[in-house]
Amino acid sequence: MQQDGFVNNNITLIGVIAGEKVFSHEVFGEGFYNFMLKADRLSEASDVLPITISERIIDGDNFAIGKPAYISGQIRSYNNYVESEGRSRLVLTIFVKDFEIINLDDSDDQFNDNPNDVYLNGYICKPPVFRTTPFGREIADILIAVNRSYNKSDYIPCIAWGRNARFSSKLSVGDNIRIWGRMQSRAYQKKLDNGEILEKIAYEVSVSKLEPGDGEPLF
């Protein structure tokens, strides 16, 4: 089943440019750049998220660290081989469809409604992992495959809490689900075989709402 990626995979973000743009790759003569965007949470914490943007979209004259920006696009994934680990790692990025430098001081600005809004319609591609924290909080890790054009899929890790976590624990591989939430960055530590501790960042969708989809079964 082929779907329009921006129908079943959509994210809108408001944040501040937090890094210089760096050339990433070129496709059919079109150059793409990566940079980081800092998006504030209602809790006053912040997420620093990876962005991929075409040279044909980016506003070169106004692009600068510290500038507030509005982004609309989709979450994409790819595998990146890490030679030091001898394996591939799943890498997430936000692929930009629309980009605009904005003015956050304008209280009537249309962009002030929701600073980090994600919608996904995909399929469970590995059994959800349900667990309870030492403080009794229920959490479930979910990995979903979201179809896009040309028979490709993006594999997006999500994390659910409370009753959404309990619902997720009953899902099976191949089930179609719809998810609403926000994309977040999360720092964690990884201990290597030699005892060294690495500081790493994970990117995932924090689920605020989850319900069964109405798509065709994956298997």
C-alpha positions in Angstrom: 0.0 0.0 0.0 1.6 3.3 -1.1 0.7 6.4 0.8 1.6 10.1 0.7 4.3 10.5 3.4 3.0 13.9 4.4 -0.5 12.5 5.0 0.6 9.7 7.4 3.8 11.3 8.7 3.7 15.0 9.6 5.5 17.2 12.1 5.4 20.9 12.7 8.0 22.6 14.9 8.7 26.1 16.3 12.1 26.6 17.7 15.4 28.5 17.6 18.2 27.6 15.2 20.9 26.1 17.4 23.7 25.3 15.0 25.3 26.2 11.7 24.0 24.3 8.6 26.4 21.6 7.4 26.3 20.1 3.9 24.9 16.6 4.0 24.4 15.1 0.5 23.2 15.8 -3.0 20.4 14.2 -5.0 20.0 14.9 -8.7 21.9 18.2 -8.3 19.9 19.3 -5.3 21.9 19.9 -2.2 20.7 19.1 1.4 22.0 20.5 4.7 21.7 19.5 8.3 21.4 21.7 11.4 19.9 21.6 14.9 16.8 23.3 16.1 16.1 23.9 19.8 12.3 23.6 20.7 11.1 24.5 24.1 8.7 22.3 26.1 5.8 23.5 28.3 7.9 22.2 31.2 10.6 24.8 30.4 12.9 22.0 29.3 14.1 21.9 25.7 14.6 19.4 22.9 17.5 19.9 20.4 16.4 18.1 17.2 18.2 17.3 13.9 16.9 19.0 10.8 17.5 18.2 7.1 16.7 20.9 4.6 17.0 21.5 0.8 19.1 24.3 -0.4 16.0 25.3 -2.4 14.0 25.9 0.7 16.4 27.4 3.2 16.4 31.2 3.6 20.1 31.8 3.2 19.9 35.6 3.9 18.0 35.2 7.2 19.4 31.9 8.4 21.4 32.4 11.6 22.0 30.8 15.0 19.5 32.2 17.5 16.8 33.0 14.9 13.3 31.5 15.6 11.9 29.4 12.8 8.8 27.5 11.8 9.3 24.1 10.2 6.8 21.6 8.6 7.8 18.3 7.3 8.1 14.6 8.2 10.3 12.4 10.4 12.6 10.2 8.4 15.0 7.4 9.3 18.1 5.8 7.8 20.7 3.3 8.8 24.2 4.6 9.5 27.1 2.2 9.8 29.2 2.9 12.9 32.6 1.4 12.3 33.7 1.6 16.0 30.6 -0.5 17.0 30.7 -2.8 13.9 27.0 -2.4 13.3 24.4 0.0 11.8 22.4 2.4 13.9 19.0 3.9 13.2 19.3 7.6 12.7 16.3 10.0 12.8 16.0 13.5 11.2 13.2 15.9 10.4 12.9 16.4 6.6 11.7 19.9 5.9 8.8 20.7 3.5 8.2 24.3 4.6 10.6 26.6 6.4 10.1 30.2 7.6 12.0 32.6 9.8 9.4 34.0 12.2 8.9 36.6 14.9 8.0 35.1 18.3 7.4 38.5 19.9 4.1 38.9 17.9 1.4 37.6 20.2 -1.0 37.3 17.3 1.4 35.1 15.3 -0.3 32.0 13.9 2.8 30.0 14.8 2.3 30.2 18.6 -0.4 27.5 18.8 1.6 24.3 19.1 5.4 24.3 19.1 6.0 20.6 18.5 3.2 18.5 16.9 3.6 15.1 15.4 1.1 12.8 13.7 2.0 9.3 12.5 0.0 6.5 10.9 2.1 3.3 10.8 2.5 -0.3 11.6 4.0 -2.1 14.7 7.2 -3.7 13.4 8.6 -5.3 16.6 6.8 -6.3 19.8 6.3 -3.3 22.1 8.4 -3.4 25.3 6.3 -2.6 28.4 7.9 -1.9 31.8 7.3 -0.1 35.1 9.7 2.3 36.7 10.9 2.0 40.3 8.3 4.8 41.0 5.5 2.8 39.5 5.2 4.7 36.2 4.2 2.5 33.2 6.2 3.0 30.0 6.1 1.2 26.6 8.7 1.5 23.8 7.2 1.2 20.4 8.8 1.0 17.0 6.5 1.7 14.0 7.1 1.6 10.3 5.5 4.5 8.4 5.1 4.0 4.6 6.2 6.7 2.1 6.5 6.9 -1.6 8.6 4.6 -3.8 8.0 1.6 -1.5 10.1 3.0 1.3 9.4 3.1 5.0 10.6 5.2 7.9 11.2 3.4 11.2 10.3 5.7 14.1 10.8 4.9 17.8 8.0 6.1 20.1 7.5 6.1 23.9 4.1 5.8 25.6 3.0 6.4 29.2 0.3 5.2 31.5 -2.9 3.9 29.8 -1.3 4.5 26.4 1.6 2.2 27.5 -0.9 -0.5 28.7 -2.8 -0.3 25.4 0.5 -0.6 23.5 1.5 -3.7 25.4 -1.4 -5.6 23.8 -0.4 -4.7 20.2 1.1 -7.2 17.8 3.6 -6.9 15.0 1.7 -5.8 11.9 -1.0 -3.8 13.7 -1.9 -0.5 12.2 -1.9 2.4 14.7 -2.2 6.2 14.7 -0.1 8.3 17.0 -0.2 12.0 18.1 2.6 13.5 20.2 5.8 15.4 20.0 9.4 14.6 19.0 11.9 14.8 21.8 15.6 14.4 22.4 16.7 12.4 25.4 20.2 12.1 26.9 21.4 8.7 28.2 24.6 6.9 29.0 26.0 3.8 27.4 28.6 1.6 29.0 31.1 0.0 26.7 32.8 -3.4 27.1 36.0 -1.6 28.3 34.0 0.2 31.1 34.0 3.5 29.3 30.8 5.6 29.6 29.5 7.4 26.5 27.1 10.3 26.7 24.5 9.8 23.8 21.3 11.4 22.6 18.2 9.4 21.5 15.4 10.9 19.4 11.8 9.5 19.7 8.2 10.5 19.6 6.6 11.0 23.0 3.0 9.8 22.6 0.1 11.9 23.9 -2.7 10.0 22.0 -2.8 6.6 20.4 -5.5 4.7 18.7 -6.0 1.7 16.2 -5.7 2.7 12.6 -7.8 1.5 9.7 -5.1 0.5 7.3 -4.5 -2.8 5.6 -2.5 -5.4 7.7 1.2 -5.3 7.2 1.5 -9.1 7.1 
